Amino acid sequence: MDRMRELIETLNRWAYEYYVLDAPTVSDREYDRLYDELVALENSTGRVEADSPTRRVGGEPIKAFARHRHIARLYSLDKCVTEEQLNAFFNRMGKEVPSPRYTVEYKYDGLTVCLTYRDGKFERATTRGNGAEGEDVTAQCLTIRSFPLSVNYKGVLEVQGEAVIRLSVLAEYNRTAQEQLKNARNAAAGAIRNLDPKVTASRSPEILFYNVNYMSEGELKSQEEHFEFLKENGFKVYPFLRVCDSPSEVISAIEEIEVGRKSIDYLTDGAVIKLDDATVREGIGYTDKFPRWAVAFKFEAEECVTTVKEIRWQVGRTGKLTPLAVVEPVELAGATVQRATLNNFGDLTRKDVKVGSKVLIRRSNEVIPEILGSVEHAEGAKEVSKPETCPFCGTPVRESGANLFCPNKECRPRVVGKIAHFCSKDAMDIEGLSEMTAGQMYDFLGLRGCSELYGYTADDLSKLEGFKDKKISNMLSALEKSKSVPLDRFLFALGIDGVGKVAARDLAKKYGSVQGLFAADREGLIGMDNVGEITADAVLSWLGNAENAAEVENLLAAGVEPVPLAAAERTGAFAGEYVVLTGSLSEFKRSEAQKLIEERGGECQSSVTSKTTLVVAGEAAGSKLEKAQKLGVRIIDEAQFKKML
């Protein structure tokens, strides 16, 4: 056992030097000799240590990805593409913090993964998923050698990184591959989200780490400390981190990245700017999707010219007709582009797009690129006619403002789009009910409304192609599970115009139940933070529609029971209080204090507004305390806060 331990530590050190430091100290032959000795010892003893390098061999394919809930939520990044938008970010941070300090680092274009460690040992790897939970990709990530199987930190730990494939590795892979991989981002995502770990290993991905998402003990006070912690524990970090004391220094660092990214071996698409101070970050907080204290500056998207071969009309769940251009295949941003979008018929005519036109297209964040405008028209280029009828059901279209709509609510793409939205991850989260499955249900089961889903039997589902006993059982189980859904997700699932996840959550908090929302009036809706006049009118119009009301009744009758948000039901010392935390508390992390307040009926805010009723001020409280004093908001210190708890 002593010899096994010695071999493991030696081999792991050599792997760290090779895969993380890019500075090997021994030959491949010497590594293989010790590796083979370790394998022989493991075979003879029947024991494999948790951090043994032999665990990194790709095993047999798995049947499906299990879901895993992250300990702490993983957020994506808000983005800006102009200096004006970046300056707006600086202005917001300047109002929150006197003399803010920033960090700047590369933004890698790959797949976000989260690794969990417990008692110093690697436990699992997951994708980011929806931020709250992701897919377990442990078997796939175990084939990657650029992260440690054991760390010095002995508590519970989550670290966040980007799975990437080096451009040189991708080129070498494509030299002999039967099926070419054209884009490093898609190649990395496909390698990790592949059910066969051997496919992962064949593409040689690696992980670049940049964030400690959760630690059960201790606290990192800055982005610099995050980087140092990761390096000290053997994680691979890209050696670029600039600490900036002013916006001008941030812009210089971004310019440095824009030049440098053309010569590094990774696919990058921007720079990430963060406030350095972790305590300040806690105070600024998060939106539903993004941290308010960070932003990604995206570099100008790639553009090229191609020819329009055909215009096809698509119909979405609201009935809106959208033109899709089929173009001559062209390489753009590492992918072969064959389609490009336009907003509506007015957009198509304003940009002077014809069949046969040469057009300028841009691919940025979107999967499908956008047409910016025509460059020239080939001889015989044809004007695109405005559709008079729906291309799918033949119903005469209705014109509203700049858009054309199919008014037939039973039109196939409308129904399928509505069902797919209803079943999506952020709505009812009915796993396995994809847009393709919804299409089958429309065609073979006569599906027209969401409530009908809950009436299907095993016999009904058996009529669908590919639905055998196991799949049928899983589908019925997923439908049954979805009946108990948080109220905000149910409201989002209904597909009311203008009601996204944030507005749905606010409506759920304010009205508390489906019946409460149906009793809403315009004045009450407009008084909400995330609901303006247009959205208020859209909500009232939807609620006032007899068919929509009947569908909600049918859903409730089918056994769907939206669960009121827990905060709305709580009572306690902070009931009815809108609370802002500022400064540092000696006995509580900011996140812990926030949780305690919300458990006792309060609602935490990221900044002081006219709505704020209470400020908890810790040590070194800054501008928020000053603003609260000016507004006459009640202020308490940590001792009073503990007394209220």
Secondary structure, 3 states (H helix, E strand, C coil): CHHHHHHHHHHHHHHHHHHHCCCCCCCHHHHHHHHHHHHHHHHHHCCCCCCCHHHHCCCCCCCCCCEEECCCCCCCCCEECCHHHHHHHHHHHHHHCCCCCEEEEEEECCEEEEEEEECCEEEEEEECCCCCEEEECHHHHCCCCCCCCECCCCCEEEEEEEEECCHHHHHHHHHHCCCCCCCHHHHHHHHHCCCCHHHHHHHCCEEEEEEEEEECCCCCCEHHHHHHHHHHCCCCCCCCCEEECCHHHHHHHHHHHHHHCCCCCCCEEEEEEEECEHHHHHHHCECCCCECCEEEEECCCEEEEEEEEEEEEEECCCCEEEEEEEEEEEEECCEEEEEEECCCHHHHHHCCCCEEEEEEEEECCCCCCEEEEEEEEEEEEECCCCCCECCCCCCECEEECCEEECCCCCCHHHHHHHHHHHHCCCCCCCCCCCHHHHHHHHHHHCCCCHHHHHHCCHHHHCCCCCCCHHHHHHHHHHHHHCCCCEHHHHHHHCCCCCCCHHHHHHHHHHHCCHHHHHCCCHHHHHCCCCCCHHHHHHHHHHHCCHHHHHHHHHHHHCCCCCECCHHHHCCCCCCCCEEEEECECCCCCHHHHHHHHHHCCCEEECCCCCCCCEEEECECCCHHHHHHHHHCCEEECHHHHHHHC
